[in-house]
Amino acid sequence: MSVRGEIRPGEEVSIGRPVPGMYAWVLDESLQEVPDGTSGELCIGGVGLARGYHRSPVLTDEKFPVHPELGRIYRTGDLVRRDHRGDYFYLGRIDSQVKLRGYRIELEEIESHLVECPGVREAACCVQGQGVEQRLVAFVVPQQADAPPCFDGIEATLRDVIPAHMVPSRFGLLSRLPTTVAGKLHREALPEIGMPEREAEREVVAPRNETESAIAEVFRSALGLEGGVSIHEDFFWDLGGDSLAAAVTISELRGDERTAGLTVRDLYDARTVSELAERACAPSGEREPVAEECGRPEGNRILAGAIQGAWLLTWLMVGATAAYVASFIVMPFLLRGLGLITFILLAPVLAWGLLVIYAPLSVLLAAVLKKLLIGRYREATAPVWGSLYLRNWMVQQAVRIVPWSLIQGTVLMNWALRMLGARIGKRVHIHRGVNLLQGGWDLLEIGDDVTLCQDAAVRLVDVRDRQLIVAPVRIGDGATVDIRAGVSGHSIVGENAYLTAMSWLRYGDEIPTGERWDGIPARPAGRAPGPAPLSGDDRCYSPAWHGVLLILARFGVGLLSSAPVVALVIGLVLAYGLDSEGVLQWLFGPSFSATVVMPLILVVVLLPPVSLVIQAVVMRLLGAIQPGVISRWCPGYVRIWLKAGMIDAAGGWLSGTLFWPAWLRLAGMRIGRKSEISTIIDVPPECVEVGEESFFADGIYLGCPRIHRNTVTVAPTSLGKNTFIGNHAVVHAGQQLPGDLLLGVCTVADDQVVQQNSSWFGHPPFELPRGGPVTDDRRLTHDPSLIRLVTRLFWESIRFLLPVAPLVSVLIWFKGLRAAAGGVSWLVYWVGIVPGFVCALAVGFCLLVLLAKWTLLGRVKPGQHPFWCCWCSRWDFLYVVWSSYARRILAALEGTPFIHWYLRAMGAKVGRGVVLGGAFAQVVDPDMLEFLDGATVNNHFQAHSFEDRVLKIDRVKIGQRASVNSGAVLFYGADVGTLAWVGPHSVVMKHERLLPETCYVGCPTEEMGSAAR
């Protein structure tokens, strides 16, 4: 006996405290102590500890490990907690917790409810079977052997008191439970139930009509079952289905006219053959058209490509000339005039000054080119590769030269959009990621006090069904378009209306005044919320002065962050005794000096990590963001904007690495151990707490402050242990999410609905059964060996070597142009050599990415890769290389046929005449993408996903002349049929097949009728 205590009337029963000479600790799975009040495994030590198990060295090593701090301990396997007084409370056995279809289940909790059922004296539970055949089973010992309890009654009783996933699917009778020598339950000795008598005797209700027969046959085929399927058996809990099988089932049912209208959501809501048949036979109501009928003329793609190539060459010549003037004329003039040390000190200030001068000039140039090429935008439907398509593409290229990042979040951006033709009211907030640069500005009307939140989409210009659609959008006074919501052409958001996060307002729809709409497509969902009352009386500025303050604050933070780097460079200059003339001679000289080049390489390699540490310190110096409601135009919002922007910038280097959680902790965020975090967006760090062993995919909107009608609401946001969040999910400020939770792709968290140990997906979200673990080997997913840890650190650390290639390219630029200056005429030099050097360097970077892809990964095939394997590290590194070296270069090729060539070289299958929208300058899994002839592709891809920290990757196929629209997401295994139409913001599930010539909309998708052409 290692612990003992007294039982006192009226007090909670504990197992006491350690006896003299013994010690007790509550440890987690990694044998680290947990805080008082937190459950964990009881481990003991001291002079009374046994030496181990007799003639069982393996079990001894497992149960009697040597702890680095506590010495040799014994792992009891008991689940306990310790209170603040030091008393220990027994909660059950560690080995009584199992995982079934992604749910963690406490077997002893089920057993405690079983023994409360009439006629049950003792009970025991366990999991039996493998894969989809795994079942939670229960054994009961009756109080009277000659009068056993009714299993159906027990099942009904349990369903009233515990969640469905904890209700055993099979029951068995025992005269007594098997026990160990110590008298404890011996679960391993419980007999296999197999096909229990109650199932064999229970009547299997056969299908009653042709629809039920068809559904039952698809159930049987998709789940690989033998024998018949009862029409009342649950697809998930009785038959063992999961999300993948659900998508396959619905895909099969869509091929039958009787069940073609069923959706994935239907299967989760109506889980039996009979209920699903009722839905299939129920009147579907009138289907409103989604795709608009339009003609299919098309411009000359070859001629259009030639014109686009000429336009790009023109910009290349202009840009190369500007770079030459800056490098060979302006910089030497400043160096000689200021001196080397002064030039280095003033470099950040000079850069900002030039940027401030350049910004309005670039806007003016873009507005002039828009006027010359387009005049005023008018409502139109035009073929791709035609005149309007080309002219609009040229205007899009022109607006790329504007430094939008400088003026984001300020009214200066509104002024720039007004110069391009938009009508924008007063006090309009346009957040980061709102893309209003596609053209069509003359058709945009935004009223006063409007809010466009992070990544909201206003689609004045869109490409769908091989057509360029230019259409008006009107957003009334006081309206809000929430995070990642989309507004299509011909739509109206009324005054004080609210379009919720992730929702899509369909073509031609109008949200009436004061209403809140939600969904894909959006539908009425009540009254719009009013502005939140302010917490205090913070001083507010006019929007113009607030914009100036924000720009000055960015400048100050930039100066502060760059100060140590400037000091490092000055130290090198003093150490080498350099002056202006010496630097210029070296830059323009014909040879490289290793003694100078190596320190330069050292500087550019050290610059990112040093800057990142400084930025984290600056985040702390800015002070903590306090929960509350503030004005959008007060100084407090400047701090929120700055911190979110700095996290975005740091994430470009660190997201998905082991360094990222450490940096976020340094910046003020509370993150549990073994958490893996990729891209997070719009985060106030001090207000977010993440539980241990959580996993975040890309593009998570985490703890985002709510911005609505000139108010900003900041609230504490917490996520429990072992939380998984899929791509583009939204967790608004103030959400308190439980542990063991899964939020699927494009899902908006709602802590009033979700429960611990549950899984949610969709818009609106619904609960779904969690798939079983792909692997149980935590060494590949959570607890890596030393060699795996070192391997991952290697691949993540060499990210900081990536600036070396741009440094080398700059040196080549100086040396090459200087060397070529004397051998050719000025015309050849300015028209051929100068732009040719820039073009060669750009092509070189793209070829470098191509070489990295085929060297690191080769031809990628569908499969599974544990998170801690080297393949995943190489896969992630390639994505960073592509983003660093080629993404900005290839962005200029978006909307042209040239981007197809590069994607094919990277492994994608792109058919003839395919029309690609934006965001194809970088795709994550090119080998998995197949676009057949004539398809219009303007969406996002989820060709991989991390399930239980195992990367699963498979192909995505888009059929001939199909159209997949903006903001839609296609999971791996998706197959979009010929001439099918997928609406904006829709989500096509894993291995879901969409029928040809059919229109699908929703998250998950549902059929909306024929795709009009």
FIRO-296014 format. One line per field, with one value per residue (C-alpha): residue in one letter; x, y, z. Coordinates in steps of 0.25 Angstrom, whole numbers. Layout:
N
rest: [A;...]
xx: [X;...]
yy: [Y;...]
zz: [Z;...]
% end
This chain:
1013
rest: [M;S;V;R;G;E;I;R;P;G;E;E;V;S;I;G;R;P;V;P;G;M;Y;A;W;V;L;D;E;S;L;Q;E;V;P;D;G;T;S;G;E;L;C;I;G;G;V;G;L;A;R;G;Y;H;R;S;P;V;L;T;D;E;K;F;P;V;H;P;E;L;G;R;I;Y;R;T;G;D;L;V;R;R;D;H;R;G;D;Y;F;Y;L;G;R;I;D;S;Q;V;K;L;R;G;Y;R;I;E;L;E;E;I;E;S;H;L;V;E;C;P;G;V;R;E;A;A;C;C;V;Q;G;Q;G;V;E;Q;R;L;V;A;F;V;V;P;Q;Q;A;D;A;P;P;C;F;D;G;I;E;A;T;L;R;D;V;I;P;A;H;M;V;P;S;R;F;G;L;L;S;R;L;P;T;T;V;A;G;K;L;H;R;E;A;L;P;E;I;G;M;P;E;R;E;A;E;R;E;V;V;A;P;R;N;E;T;E;S;A;I;A;E;V;F;R;S;A;L;G;L;E;G;G;V;S;I;H;E;D;F;F;W;D;L;G;G;D;S;L;A;A;A;V;T;I;S;E;L;R;G;D;E;R;T;A;G;L;T;V;R;D;L;Y;D;A;R;T;V;S;E;L;A;E;R;A;C;A;P;S;G;E;R;E;P;V;A;E;E;C;G;R;P;E;G;N;R;I;L;A;G;A;I;Q;G;A;W;L;L;T;W;L;M;V;G;A;T;A;A;Y;V;A;S;F;I;V;M;P;F;L;L;R;G;L;G;L;I;T;F;I;L;L;A;P;V;L;A;W;G;L;L;V;I;Y;A;P;L;S;V;L;L;A;A;V;L;K;K;L;L;I;G;R;Y;R;E;A;T;A;P;V;W;G;S;L;Y;L;R;N;W;M;V;Q;Q;A;V;R;I;V;P;W;S;L;I;Q;G;T;V;L;M;N;W;A;L;R;M;L;G;A;R;I;G;K;R;V;H;I;H;R;G;V;N;L;L;Q;G;G;W;D;L;L;E;I;G;D;D;V;T;L;C;Q;D;A;A;V;R;L;V;D;V;R;D;R;Q;L;I;V;A;P;V;R;I;G;D;G;A;T;V;D;I;R;A;G;V;S;G;H;S;I;V;G;E;N;A;Y;L;T;A;M;S;W;L;R;Y;G;D;E;I;P;T;G;E;R;W;D;G;I;P;A;R;P;A;G;R;A;P;G;P;A;P;L;S;G;D;D;R;C;Y;S;P;A;W;H;G;V;L;L;I;L;A;R;F;G;V;G;L;L;S;S;A;P;V;V;A;L;V;I;G;L;V;L;A;Y;G;L;D;S;E;G;V;L;Q;W;L;F;G;P;S;F;S;A;T;V;V;M;P;L;I;L;V;V;V;L;L;P;P;V;S;L;V;I;Q;A;V;V;M;R;L;L;G;A;I;Q;P;G;V;I;S;R;W;C;P;G;Y;V;R;I;W;L;K;A;G;M;I;D;A;A;G;G;W;L;S;G;T;L;F;W;P;A;W;L;R;L;A;G;M;R;I;G;R;K;S;E;I;S;T;I;I;D;V;P;P;E;C;V;E;V;G;E;E;S;F;F;A;D;G;I;Y;L;G;C;P;R;I;H;R;N;T;V;T;V;A;P;T;S;L;G;K;N;T;F;I;G;N;H;A;V;V;H;A;G;Q;Q;L;P;G;D;L;L;L;G;V;C;T;V;A;D;D;Q;V;V;Q;Q;N;S;S;W;F;G;H;P;P;F;E;L;P;R;G;G;P;V;T;D;D;R;R;L;T;H;D;P;S;L;I;R;L;V;T;R;L;F;W;E;S;I;R;F;L;L;P;V;A;P;L;V;S;V;L;I;W;F;K;G;L;R;A;A;A;G;G;V;S;W;L;V;Y;W;V;G;I;V;P;G;F;V;C;A;L;A;V;G;F;C;L;L;V;L;L;A;K;W;T;L;L;G;R;V;K;P;G;Q;H;P;F;W;C;C;W;C;S;R;W;D;F;L;Y;V;V;W;S;S;Y;A;R;R;I;L;A;A;L;E;G;T;P;F;I;H;W;Y;L;R;A;M;G;A;K;V;G;R;G;V;V;L;G;G;A;F;A;Q;V;V;D;P;D;M;L;E;F;L;D;G;A;T;V;N;N;H;F;Q;A;H;S;F;E;D;R;V;L;K;I;D;R;V;K;I;G;Q;R;A;S;V;N;S;G;A;V;L;F;Y;G;A;D;V;G;T;L;A;W;V;G;P;H;S;V;V;M;K;H;E;R;L;L;P;E;T;C;Y;V;G;C;P;T;E;E;M;G;S;A;A;R]
xx: [0;6;-5;-15;-26;-38;-52;-60;-75;-79;-66;-62;-56;-41;-30;-22;-7;6;10;24;36;27;24;13;12;1;8;3;6;20;22;22;15;1;-5;-14;-28;-24;-25;-13;-7;-3;12;19;33;41;48;37;37;38;50;41;33;39;45;38;48;39;28;38;43;29;24;37;43;55;50;60;56;48;57;51;36;24;13;1;-9;-19;-25;-25;-25;-19;-26;-19;-17;-10;-21;-22;-35;-37;-44;-43;-32;-24;-25;-41;-40;-41;-42;-53;-56;-48;-55;-48;-57;-56;-61;-63;-73;-81;-80;-85;-97;-99;-100;-111;-120;-130;-126;-111;-101;-88;-83;-71;-68;-57;-55;-55;-52;-43;-44;-58;-63;-59;-70;-72;-78;-83;-84;-94;-95;-110;-115;-123;-118;-131;-137;-126;-129;-134;-123;-132;-137;-123;-119;-131;-127;-113;-117;-124;-112;-100;-96;-99;-84;-83;-95;-90;-95;-94;-97;-94;-97;-87;-89;-77;-67;-52;-42;-27;-20;-22;-37;-37;-45;-37;-42;-33;-40;-54;-59;-61;-76;-75;-89;-97;-110;-118;-114;-116;-130;-133;-142;-135;-145;-144;-147;-161;-160;-150;-144;-141;-135;-126;-121;-119;-111;-102;-100;-96;-86;-80;-78;-73;-84;-89;-103;-115;-116;-128;-135;-134;-119;-111;-101;-90;-93;-99;-92;-78;-79;-70;-68;-61;-71;-82;-77;-75;-90;-96;-87;-93;-108;-106;-105;-120;-131;-139;-128;-121;-125;-119;-107;-96;-103;-116;-108;-103;-117;-125;-115;-124;-129;-144;-141;-132;-143;-153;-144;-142;-157;-161;-164;-151;-158;-155;-140;-136;-126;-111;-104;-108;-110;-100;-94;-81;-73;-58;-47;-34;-25;-12;-14;-18;-5;3;-3;-1;13;16;9;18;30;27;25;38;46;40;43;57;60;55;63;76;74;72;84;94;90;82;89;103;99;93;105;115;107;104;115;114;111;100;94;93;86;77;74;60;56;60;52;40;41;42;30;21;25;23;10;1;9;6;-9;-9;-2;-12;-24;-19;-17;-30;-36;-29;-32;-46;-52;-63;-67;-81;-89;-84;-83;-71;-63;-49;-38;-46;-44;-51;-44;-30;-32;-37;-25;-16;-22;-21;-6;-5;-11;-1;9;2;8;-6;1;5;-9;-17;-26;-26;-36;-24;-28;-42;-37;-29;-41;-49;-38;-41;-56;-62;-72;-69;-75;-69;-63;-62;-53;-47;-39;-26;-29;-41;-38;-44;-33;-40;-46;-60;-59;-69;-80;-76;-85;-81;-89;-85;-80;-78;-69;-62;-56;-43;-43;-57;-60;-67;-67;-70;-62;-62;-58;-68;-73;-62;-68;-63;-75;-75;-86;-90;-90;-97;-94;-103;-100;-95;-95;-84;-79;-72;-59;-58;-72;-74;-84;-86;-90;-104;-106;-109;-106;-116;-114;-110;-110;-101;-95;-89;-75;-72;-86;-89;-99;-104;-105;-116;-120;-123;-122;-133;-130;-126;-126;-115;-113;-105;-101;-97;-105;-109;-123;-130;-125;-131;-128;-114;-107;-105;-92;-87;-86;-72;-65;-58;-57;-44;-40;-44;-38;-44;-42;-32;-23;-25;-19;-7;-5;-6;5;14;12;16;28;32;31;39;50;51;51;62;71;79;81;86;95;101;103;110;119;123;127;135;142;146;149;140;136;126;136;141;127;124;137;134;119;123;137;138;142;136;144;141;145;134;124;123;120;109;103;104;97;85;84;84;75;62;64;69;58;47;53;52;38;34;40;33;20;22;27;14;6;-5;-18;-29;-43;-54;-61;-53;-56;-50;-44;-37;-22;-25;-28;-15;-8;-18;-15;0;1;-8;1;14;8;5;19;26;17;23;36;31;17;17;30;35;39;26;19;31;31;16;18;29;19;9;0;-2;0;0;11;12;3;5;1;1;-4;-13;-19;-23;-19;-18;-8;-10;-25;-23;-20;-18;-18;-7;-6;-15;-13;-16;-16;-14;-22;-29;-36;-33;-39;-42;-47;-61;-62;-76;-81;-69;-67;-56;-59;-48;-50;-42;-42;-38;-37;-36;-26;-25;-33;-32;-36;-37;-33;-40;-48;-53;-52;-57;-53;-59;-61;-58;-56;-55;-44;-44;-51;-50;-55;-55;-51;-58;-66;-70;-68;-80;-77;-92;-93;-81;-77;-65;-60;-68;-66;-73;-73;-81;-89;-97;-89;-94;-88;-82;-75;-60;-52;-43;-28;-20;-8;-6;9;11;26;21;11;14;26;37;51;63;67;53;53;67;63;51;59;69;58;52;65;70;58;67;77;67;71;85;80;74;87;95;85;87;102;100;92;102;114;107;101;114;122;112;112;124;122;108;101;92;80;83;87;75;65;72;82;76;62;69;76;64;56;68;68;53;53;65;57;45;54;61;47;44;58;55;41;46;59;52;39;39;25;16;6;-6;-3;-1;11;12;14;28;34;44;35;26;38;42;28;27;40;37;24;33;43;32;26;39;45;34;21;22;28;17;6;9;5;-8;-19;-10;-7;7;4;-2;12;18;8;9;24;21;13;-1;-10;-16;-24;-26;-34;-34;-37;-30;-34;-25;-17;-10;4;5;-2;1;0;1;3;-11;-18;-25;-33;-39;-41;-49;-51;-52;-44;-45;-45;-36;-31;-30;-23;-17;-21;-15;-24;-19;-6;-4;-4;-14;-12;-20;-25;-35;-41;-50;-57;-58;-64;-68;-68;-63;-65;-58;-56;-60;-52;-49;-45;-36;-43;-53;-58;-66;-73;-74;-81;-84;-85;-80;-84;-75;-71;-76;-69;-68;-65;-54;-56;-70;-74;-82;-91;-89;-98;-102;-101;-96;-96;-93;-84;-85;-91;-105;-111;-118;-123;-117;-105;-111;-102]
yy: [0;13;23;23;32;34;34;45;47;58;59;54;40;40;30;38;42;35;27;31;27;27;38;39;48;51;50;51;42;48;46;61;66;72;83;80;77;71;56;47;34;31;28;24;24;22;12;2;1;-13;-16;-21;-33;-46;-51;-41;-30;-24;-22;-17;-7;-2;-1;3;14;22;37;47;56;46;34;20;20;11;14;8;10;17;30;40;55;62;74;86;80;68;57;48;44;31;33;19;11;17;5;6;18;13;20;16;24;36;36;35;26;23;9;10;21;12;1;10;13;-2;-6;4;-3;-12;-27;-24;-28;-26;-21;-20;-13;-14;-12;-24;-26;-19;-7;-4;-16;-10;-11;-6;-18;-20;-32;-32;-42;-43;-41;-54;-64;-70;-56;-48;-34;-30;-24;-15;-9;-7;0;9;13;16;25;34;36;35;40;30;27;21;12;-3;-9;-23;-29;-43;-50;-56;-63;-56;-46;-51;-45;-44;-51;-37;-38;-27;-28;-35;-29;-37;-50;-45;-55;-51;-48;-50;-50;-49;-57;-44;-40;-54;-55;-40;-39;-32;-23;-25;-13;-10;-4;-1;11;4;-8;2;9;-4;-10;3;2;-12;-10;3;-4;-17;-24;-39;-42;-33;-19;-16;-3;2;0;12;15;19;12;-1;-3;3;14;27;40;33;23;33;41;28;24;37;37;23;28;40;30;26;35;31;35;46;57;52;59;56;64;55;43;49;54;41;30;18;12;15;30;32;26;36;47;42;41;54;66;74;87;97;97;111;113;115;115;125;121;127;125;118;127;128;137;133;127;127;142;145;138;146;159;156;152;165;172;165;168;183;183;175;185;196;189;185;200;205;194;198;213;210;201;208;223;226;216;221;235;234;225;236;247;242;232;218;218;229;222;209;217;224;212;209;223;225;212;217;231;226;216;227;235;223;219;231;231;216;218;229;221;209;219;225;211;207;219;216;202;201;214;211;197;193;180;170;155;153;141;137;141;152;167;170;158;163;178;174;165;177;186;175;175;190;190;180;191;198;195;192;186;200;206;193;196;211;221;223;209;215;227;218;210;223;227;214;217;211;219;217;224;229;221;208;197;188;177;169;159;166;165;177;177;169;180;185;197;206;196;196;204;203;212;218;210;197;186;176;166;157;151;155;154;164;158;169;161;146;135;124;114;120;134;147;152;167;171;181;180;189;189;198;207;200;186;175;164;155;146;139;142;144;154;151;160;166;164;175;175;184;195;189;175;164;153;143;137;126;129;132;142;137;144;154;152;163;163;173;184;179;164;154;143;130;118;114;119;129;129;138;134;145;160;166;169;183;190;185;196;201;197;211;225;223;235;234;240;243;232;240;243;229;224;233;228;214;216;224;212;202;211;211;196;194;203;197;183;187;193;181;177;191;190;176;182;194;185;177;190;195;182;181;196;199;212;216;215;202;196;201;196;183;183;187;179;166;157;152;152;141;149;159;149;140;151;155;141;141;154;149;136;142;153;145;138;151;159;149;149;164;164;155;165;177;169;169;183;188;183;173;174;175;168;178;186;198;207;204;218;218;216;203;197;201;192;180;183;183;170;162;167;163;149;148;152;143;132;133;128;119;113;98;97;94;108;114;110;115;128;130;127;138;147;145;133;121;108;94;84;76;85;87;100;104;117;125;138;151;146;155;146;149;146;132;119;106;92;82;72;81;82;93;92;104;117;117;129;128;137;148;161;164;176;182;196;203;194;184;173;165;154;142;130;116;102;90;78;70;80;78;90;88;98;111;109;121;122;136;143;138;124;114;101;87;77;65;73;73;85;81;90;103;101;112;109;110;107;107;94;86;77;70;58;61;65;76;80;88;101;101;91;77;66;54;41;42;33;23;26;23;19;16;18;31;30;34;45;51;45;44;37;46;44;48;60;64;61;70;81;80;83;94;101;101;110;121;118;122;137;133;130;144;150;143;147;162;160;154;166;176;168;164;177;184;174;175;190;193;182;186;198;206;201;186;189;195;187;174;172;179;173;160;159;161;150;140;142;140;128;122;123;116;105;104;101;91;84;84;77;66;64;64;57;52;47;48;36;35;29;32;38;39;53;51;44;50;51;61;70;70;72;84;90;89;97;108;108;110;121;128;127;126;130;145;142;132;142;150;138;136;137;134;120;121;117;103;100;101;94;82;82;81;69;74;69;81;79;87;100;99;113;115;127;133;126;116;123;112;99;89;76;78;63;61;70;66;77;71;79;92;92;105;104;116;109;103;89;80;68;65;65;61;51;47;54;45;52;45;50;46;51;62;61;72;67;73;87;86;99;100;114;124;119;105;94;80;69;58;47;57;55;66;61;66;79;79;93;95;108;118;114;100;88;74;63;52;43;49;48;59;55;61;73;75;88;86;96;95;91;79;80;77;76;89;84;83;92;102;104]
zz: [0;-5;-1;10;16;25;20;27;27;18;10;-3;-3;-6;-7;3;2;1;13;20;11;-2;-12;-22;-34;-45;-58;-73;-85;-86;-71;-68;-55;-57;-49;-37;-41;-55;-57;-60;-57;-42;-42;-29;-24;-11;-2;-3;-18;-24;-33;-44;-50;-48;-61;-69;-73;-84;-75;-64;-74;-77;-63;-56;-64;-59;-59;-62;-50;-41;-42;-43;-42;-44;-54;-47;-58;-49;-54;-42;-39;-27;-20;-14;-1;-6;-6;-17;-24;-32;-45;-52;-60;-71;-79;-78;-88;-103;-116;-126;-139;-134;-120;-107;-99;-84;-82;-67;-69;-78;-68;-57;-65;-68;-54;-51;-61;-56;-54;-56;-45;-52;-65;-74;-87;-98;-113;-122;-137;-147;-156;-160;-152;-139;-129;-115;-107;-93;-84;-73;-61;-57;-43;-45;-55;-58;-62;-70;-74;-87;-96;-104;-91;-86;-100;-99;-85;-88;-100;-91;-82;-90;-104;-116;-119;-104;-106;-108;-121;-116;-103;-96;-84;-74;-61;-55;-60;-62;-52;-50;-38;-31;-33;-43;-56;-67;-80;-89;-84;-88;-99;-114;-116;-131;-137;-124;-121;-120;-134;-140;-134;-137;-149;-161;-167;-182;-192;-194;-208;-220;-214;-201;-208;-216;-204;-196;-208;-208;-193;-194;-206;-200;-186;-192;-184;-186;-185;-184;-178;-169;-173;-158;-156;-154;-165;-156;-142;-146;-160;-157;-167;-167;-174;-186;-188;-187;-199;-207;-203;-207;-220;-224;-220;-229;-241;-239;-243;-230;-221;-229;-220;-207;-201;-191;-181;-183;-179;-167;-163;-168;-165;-168;-181;-178;-174;-186;-195;-189;-192;-206;-209;-202;-211;-213;-216;-227;-230;-232;-244;-240;-252;-262;-277;-286;-299;-301;-311;-309;-313;-320;-309;-317;-321;-307;-302;-311;-307;-292;-295;-302;-290;-280;-288;-288;-272;-271;-279;-271;-258;-262;-266;-252;-245;-253;-250;-235;-235;-244;-242;-230;-220;-224;-223;-209;-205;-209;-204;-190;-187;-185;-170;-171;-183;-175;-164;-173;-182;-175;-174;-189;-193;-186;-192;-206;-203;-199;-211;-220;-215;-220;-233;-235;-232;-242;-253;-251;-252;-265;-271;-267;-273;-286;-287;-281;-279;-270;-266;-271;-268;-278;-281;-290;-295;-289;-298;-304;-304;-291;-284;-289;-286;-272;-270;-274;-264;-253;-256;-255;-241;-236;-236;-225;-211;-205;-193;-189;-189;-185;-173;-176;-183;-193;-199;-200;-207;-217;-220;-223;-233;-240;-241;-228;-220;-206;-194;-181;-170;-178;-173;-183;-176;-180;-191;-197;-212;-219;-230;-241;-248;-249;-240;-247;-243;-228;-218;-203;-193;-181;-169;-176;-172;-181;-172;-174;-188;-191;-206;-214;-228;-238;-248;-248;-258;-259;-270;-279;-278;-272;-264;-260;-251;-241;-226;-216;-201;-192;-181;-168;-175;-171;-180;-170;-171;-184;-188;-203;-210;-225;-236;-237;-222;-212;-197;-191;-180;-167;-172;-169;-177;-168;-168;-180;-186;-201;-206;-219;-232;-232;-217;-208;-193;-188;-178;-164;-167;-165;-175;-174;-182;-196;-203;-192;-187;-176;-162;-153;-150;-152;-139;-135;-132;-118;-107;-105;-92;-90;-95;-103;-111;-126;-138;-152;-162;-169;-157;-152;-165;-164;-149;-154;-165;-156;-145;-156;-159;-145;-143;-156;-151;-137;-143;-153;-143;-139;-153;-157;-145;-150;-164;-158;-150;-162;-169;-158;-156;-171;-172;-183;-190;-201;-212;-207;-207;-221;-227;-221;-226;-240;-241;-249;-238;-225;-212;-202;-190;-194;-200;-188;-177;-187;-187;-172;-171;-180;-173;-159;-163;-163;-149;-143;-148;-144;-129;-130;-135;-124;-114;-120;-119;-104;-104;-110;-98;-96;-103;-93;-96;-98;-109;-115;-126;-140;-140;-127;-124;-118;-132;-137;-127;-131;-146;-144;-136;-146;-157;-150;-147;-162;-166;-156;-161;-175;-169;-157;-160;-158;-152;-138;-136;-139;-125;-118;-125;-122;-108;-108;-114;-103;-108;-98;-106;-100;-102;-115;-122;-137;-143;-158;-163;-154;-158;-151;-137;-124;-117;-103;-104;-109;-102;-109;-102;-103;-115;-123;-139;-148;-163;-172;-172;-159;-154;-139;-129;-139;-133;-138;-146;-148;-151;-146;-133;-130;-120;-114;-105;-99;-108;-103;-110;-101;-102;-115;-124;-139;-148;-163;-174;-174;-161;-153;-138;-134;-122;-109;-113;-102;-109;-102;-104;-113;-123;-139;-147;-162;-174;-175;-162;-153;-138;-129;-114;-111;-120;-121;-109;-104;-112;-124;-139;-147;-162;-171;-173;-164;-156;-153;-145;-151;-147;-146;-154;-147;-145;-157;-148;-134;-134;-127;-130;-144;-140;-126;-119;-130;-128;-127;-142;-147;-138;-144;-158;-157;-150;-162;-172;-164;-161;-176;-179;-174;-185;-195;-196;-201;-215;-216;-211;-222;-232;-228;-229;-243;-247;-243;-249;-262;-266;-262;-271;-283;-283;-292;-303;-309;-314;-304;-311;-310;-296;-291;-300;-299;-289;-277;-278;-282;-269;-261;-269;-268;-253;-252;-261;-253;-240;-246;-251;-238;-232;-243;-240;-225;-227;-235;-227;-213;-217;-231;-236;-224;-223;-215;-201;-186;-179;-164;-159;-154;-166;-175;-187;-180;-176;-191;-196;-187;-190;-205;-202;-195;-207;-217;-209;-207;-221;-231;-226;-229;-242;-246;-241;-253;-262;-256;-266;-277;-284;-280;-265;-271;-276;-262;-255;-265;-263;-248;-250;-252;-263;-270;-283;-295;-294;-279;-272;-259;-250;-239;-228;-238;-236;-225;-223;-212;-219;-234;-237;-231;-240;-253;-262;-274;-287;-286;-271;-264;-251;-241;-227;-216;-214;-202;-209;-196;-181;-168;-161;-147;-152;-164;-177;-187;-201;-214;-227;-231;-245;-252;-264;-278;-279;-264;-256;-242;-236;-227;-213;-215;-208;-214;-205;-209;-218;-223;-237;-244;-256;-270;-271;-256;-249;-234;-228;-220;-206;-208;-202;-210;-200;-200;-212;-215;-230;-236;-248;-262;-266;-252;-243;-228;-217;-202;-191;-193;-207;-211;-225;-230;-243;-257;-260;-270;-283]
% end
